[in-house]
Amino acid sequence: MSKLTQKAIKESFLRLLDRKPIDHIKITDITNDCGVSRNTFYYHYADLPALLEELLMDNAEELINTYPTIDSLEECLNVAAQFVLSNRRAAYHIYNSSHRYVYEKCLMTVCRKVVADYFDRAVPKELLSREDREILIDYYKSVSFGLIADWCNKGMKDDYAAQINKLIALRSKMLSSDLGL
């Protein structure tokens, strides 16, 4: 019964998030929507940020499990973007709220996981030291996070996939040229 109650609370919260900013959602809105008492809510979650973090981490885990193998850096970025796009309006409301830090923490987790999975698959372990591998994973995690955060800052309006594909093409062109960048 406990898992069903948690699921109902999360579904209500997500429905409300799709309609209005998180800063306008109260615990009573959630409990009224899903038909549980405030005590029941607080039995499962300490507060709204705790509910938000669990909801986001559940979505992140589900997304990561959907893509067990990552074959390119483009795919790393696209998987991380899917984390945002899976509930675009809710993501927009969270990103533009006082609870943005929870969202960014979960997005960073997704970016790290998909980049690390890509490196595990594409770069032979003996090619790089463990330290060098971690430095590169952190770099590409940060780049992925930064690109997606910038896209969120712009209101998620651009054609993200086309922009990322163009970026990757420019990066390849730059690396193969004599620009020395």
FENTA-V192845 format. One record per backbone hydrogen bond with DSSP energy under -1.0 kcal/mol. CO is the residue of the C=O (numbers start at 1). NH is the residue of the N-H. E is the energy in kcal/mol with one decimal. If there is no record, write none. Layout:
CO_NH_E ; CO_NH_E
This chain:
1_5_-2.2 ; 2_6_-2.4 ; 3_7_-2.5 ; 4_8_-2.4 ; 5_9_-2.4 ; 6_10_-2.6 ; 7_11_-2.7 ; 8_12_-2.3 ; 9_13_-2.5 ; 10_14_-2.6 ; 11_15_-2.3 ; 12_16_-2.6 ; 13_17_-2.6 ; 14_18_-1.7 ; 16_20_-2.3 ; 21_24_-1.8 ; 22_25_-1.8 ; 26_30_-1.6 ; 27_31_-2.8 ; 28_32_-2.5 ; 29_33_-1.9 ; 30_34_-2.3 ; 31_35_-1.4 ; 31_36_-1.5 ; 37_41_-2.1 ; 38_42_-2.7 ; 39_43_-1.5 ; 40_44_-1.3 ; 41_45_-2.6 ; 47_51_-1.8 ; 48_52_-2.9 ; 49_53_-2.7 ; 50_54_-2.2 ; 51_55_-2.6 ; 52_56_-2.7 ; 53_57_-2.8 ; 54_58_-2.4 ; 55_59_-2.1 ; 56_60_-2.7 ; 57_61_-2.7 ; 58_62_-2.3 ; 59_63_-2.4 ; 60_64_-2.7 ; 61_65_-2.3 ; 62_66_-1.3 ; 63_67_-1.1 ; 72_76_-1.7 ; 73_77_-2.1 ; 74_78_-2.5 ; 75_79_-2.7 ; 76_80_-2.2 ; 77_81_-2.4 ; 78_82_-1.8 ; 79_83_-1.2 ; 81_85_-2.8 ; 82_86_-2.1 ; 85_88_-1.2 ; 87_91_-3.2 ; 88_92_-2.6 ; 89_93_-2.4 ; 90_94_-2.5 ; 91_95_-3.2 ; 92_96_-1.7 ; 94_97_-1.4 ; 97_100_-1.2 ; 99_102_-1.2 ; 99_103_-1.2 ; 100_104_-3.0 ; 101_105_-2.1 ; 102_106_-2.0 ; 103_107_-2.8 ; 104_108_-2.6 ; 105_109_-1.7 ; 106_110_-2.2 ; 107_111_-2.8 ; 108_112_-2.6 ; 109_113_-2.3 ; 110_114_-2.6 ; 111_115_-2.1 ; 112_116_-2.6 ; 113_117_-2.5 ; 114_118_-2.0 ; 115_119_-2.6 ; 116_120_-2.6 ; 117_121_-1.6 ; 118_122_-3.2 ; 119_123_-2.1 ; 124_127_-1.8 ; 129_133_-2.6 ; 130_134_-2.3 ; 131_135_-2.1 ; 132_136_-2.4 ; 133_137_-2.6 ; 134_138_-2.6 ; 135_139_-2.2 ; 136_140_-2.7 ; 137_141_-2.4 ; 138_142_-2.3 ; 139_143_-2.4 ; 140_144_-2.5 ; 141_145_-2.8 ; 142_146_-2.9 ; 143_147_-2.6 ; 144_148_-2.2 ; 145_149_-3.0 ; 146_150_-2.6 ; 147_151_-2.1 ; 148_152_-2.5 ; 149_153_-2.6 ; 150_154_-1.4 ; 151_156_-2.4 ; 152_155_-1.9 ; 158_160_-1.6 ; 159_163_-2.1 ; 160_164_-2.6 ; 161_165_-2.5 ; 162_166_-2.1 ; 163_167_-2.3 ; 164_168_-2.6 ; 165_169_-2.1 ; 166_170_-2.6 ; 167_171_-2.5 ; 168_172_-2.5 ; 169_173_-2.4 ; 170_174_-2.7 ; 171_175_-2.4 ; 172_176_-1.9
